[in-house]
């Protein structure tokens, strides 16, 4: 049901930031990295200065072992929104694992 809701939201509002972020997150959880990346990169293209889009794109980058790009995106997300908990946690985890 969640997949259907996510896909419907994108169908009706393909350029809505939260719909793209949710779709990317859902696909990432399922391990559908190509589709997660497609949604996340579209979100970043449309909303390059939003912490949520940069964070979900960074999480996809981490799964694909693009760690430098992930770190850059997380740092940018935190410049935009210093209290973004998910970006802060992901960056701490990323730095701690290197």
N, C-alpha and C positions, 0 to 999 in steps of 0.2 A: 504493500500500500504506500509506503514512503517513497519508493521509486516512482510510482505512478504520479503521486502528488508533486514530486520534484520535477519530473518531466513535463507535467501539465503546466506548472508555473513557468517553466522556460518557454513552452510553446506559446503561452499567452503574453508573456512579457520577456522576450529573449534578451533584452538589454537591461533588465533589472538587476542591480548589484547583488542584492541578497539572494535572489534566485540562482544566480551564477555561483556565488560562494557556497550555497547549500548543495547545489548539484556537484560541485567539485569535491566538497567534503564527503558527500555520500558515496561518490565513485571511488574516492581514495580509501574509504573504510572497506569497500567491497574488493579493493585491489585492482580496480579497473583504471590503471595508471594513465593510459592514453586518453581516455575520456575525462578523467580528472584533470589532466594537464590541459586539455582543450578548453574546458570550462574555466579553469583558473587563469589561463593566459588571456582568454577573451575578457575576463573580469579586469585583469591588469591593464589591458589595452584601453578599455572603456573608462576605467576608474583608477588611473595610475597613482593617485594621491590619497588613496583610502587604505587605512591600516588593515582592514579585513581582507581586501583583495590581495595585498602584498603578503599577508600572513598565510592565506590558503595556498598561494602560489609557492611560497617558501616551503610549506609542508610537503607539497608535491615534489619540489626540488630535492628535499631531504630523502624522500623515498627513492628517488632516481639517482642518488649519490652525487648530486650537483651542489655540494656543500658550500662552496664559496658564494655562489649565486644566492643560495638560501640565506646565508648569513647577511649578505648585502641587503636583501629584501627585508629581513627581520629588523635590521638596524634602521632602515628607512621607515618601516612601519612604526618603530618606536620613536623616531624623530617626529613623525606626524602625530602620534598618540602615545605619549610616554607611559601611560598606565594601561596599555593594552595587555591584559593578562596572558592571553594565548601567545602573543608574539614574545613577550618577556620569558615565558616558560620555555618556549621552543628554542629561543636563543641561548638560554642558560643550559639547556640540555645539549644543544649542538656544540657549544663551547666546551662543555664538560666532557664530551665524548671525543674531542680531538686531541 
